[in-house]
């Protein structure tokens, strides 16, 4: 990835929320700053997919056995998956 120089004047600053390189989100591991991470209890999971549906980052996916997991490289630890999981299969635990 090419390193960009710091703008010298305000006219050189790019407008916010603009994507300059398509399909570049996968190269940014945005989950590194989370304070908590989701942990699934497979004995409580009914494989309903509610966590998958409600994840705002789209980082929850289903494994070969039908259970769901979050890709912790992209999970920001918001806890929505745990909040929406009505069987209580997801708990948020401190990162670290």
N, C-alpha and C positions, 0 to 999 in steps of 0.2 A: 504494500500500500504506500502510495506516495505521500510524503508529509507536506502539508500546506504551511506556508508562512503566515505569520500573524499580520492582520491588516494594519496598515499604517494610518489610514484615515477612515472616517465613518462611511465614505462613499465605497470603500472596498469590502465592507461587511455584507455577507450574503443575507438575504431575507430569511427569517425563521421558517421552519416547517417545510423546507424545500428539499427534495431528494435530487441530488446531482448525479448519483450513480444508481441505476436500477438494480434491484435484488441484492442490495448491500447489507441488509439488516442482519443476516446470518453471521456476518463477520464481527458483529459487536455483541459480546457476551455481557448482556445487561443485568444478569442476575448476581453479579459479584458484590453488590452493595446491600443486599437484603439483610435484615436483622433476624428474620424468622424464615423457616422453610417448612413446607408441608410434608407430613409423613402419613402414609396410608396403612391402615390396619385391615389386611385382606380378610380377616375373619368377620369383619363387620360390613365389608364392601359388598353391595348387591349388583355391581357392574351396570349401574343405571346410566352413567355418563353425564350426570348433572355437573360434575366438576369440569369435565371437558367442555360442556356447553357454556358455562359461566366464566371460564378463565379469560380475562381480558387480554392476555398476552398470547394466547393460543399455544401454550407450551405444555399442555396436558395431552398425553396420548395413551392409547391402549396397547398393552403388551400382548404377547402370544397367548396368554391364558385368559385374557379378557379383563384384567385388572388395569387400573389407570395409574399413571405416574407423571410427575412434572419433570421437564427437562430443566434441571437446576442451573444450567448455564444462562437461561433466559427468564426463569421465574423470579419475580421481584418481591415475593413474600407478602403479597397484599392480603392473603387469607380469605379471599372470596370463595375459593374452592371449599375450604373448611366450613365457612359460614353457610354455604348452600347445601352441603352434604347432610341431608336429613337423617341417614342412618348413623352419623357420627363416626365415619370411618377415617376421617382426615383430622389430624391434630397439627397445630402449628407449634414447632419447637424452636428454641433459640439456635441461631446459626453459630457455628464455631466450635 
